[in-house]
Amino acid sequence: MKKMTCKELDGACDAEITGDTPDEMARNSREHAMSANDEAHKNKMKQMGEMLKGPEAVKKYMDDFKAKFDALPDA
């Protein structure tokens, strides 16, 4: 299992997000942001949506995220 903060995942707070795989961590991050239901998280989700328009942008973001995930130590 690996961990990052919400902010390290381009989020709005210091909550710890964990996952055994990049996909699991991304899913847990999304669930966290959606359940937080505050303006800071809503704004970050909107910014991410704007940033990730188009398949090329999504692929680049996920490739970068997976490399960052792989470099993390196991928690």
N, C-alpha and C positions, 0 to 999 in steps of 0.2 A: 504494500500500500504506500502511496506517495501523497504528499499534502502540499497545498499552496493556499495563500490567503485569497479572498475574494479580490482584493486590490491587485495581487500578482496576476490574476486572471482578467485584468482590465475591468474589475468591478469597483464597487463603491465602499467596501468596508473591510475590516480585518478578520472577518469570520473565516474559519479554517474549512477548506474544501478538500476532500480526500477522494482517492480513486485508485483502483488496481491497474487501470488502463487509461490511456488518454480519452477514449470515448466515455468511460465511466465518469472520469473527473469532469469532462465537459457537460455531461448530463446532470451531474450533481451541482455544478455551478449554475446551470440554467434553472434548475429546481430551486436553488437557494435564492437567486435573483427574483424569480417569480413569486416566491413565498414571502420575501421581505416586504413587498408591497409598500415601498416608500418612494418619495420623489427621486432620491439619489440613485436608487437601483433602476427605477423606471427610465431615468435619463440615460444611464449607462447602457441599458438594453436598447434604447432608441439609437444611441450613437453606434452601437455594434451593428444594428440592423442597417444603418446607412453605410457603414464601413464595409460590410460584407455583401454588397450588391454584386451579383455576378459570380459565376462559377470559378473564375480565375482568382478572385479576391478570397473566396472561401477556401480554395485549395491552398493558397499561400498562407493564410492565417493558420489553417490546420497543420500544414507542414511545419511552420514555425513553432506552433504549440506542441506538437509531438516531439520535436527536438528538445524543447525546453523541459517537457515531461520526462523524457529519457535521461536527461542530465540530472534530474533530482535524485537525492538519496532515498532509499526506502525508509519509511517512517517506522 
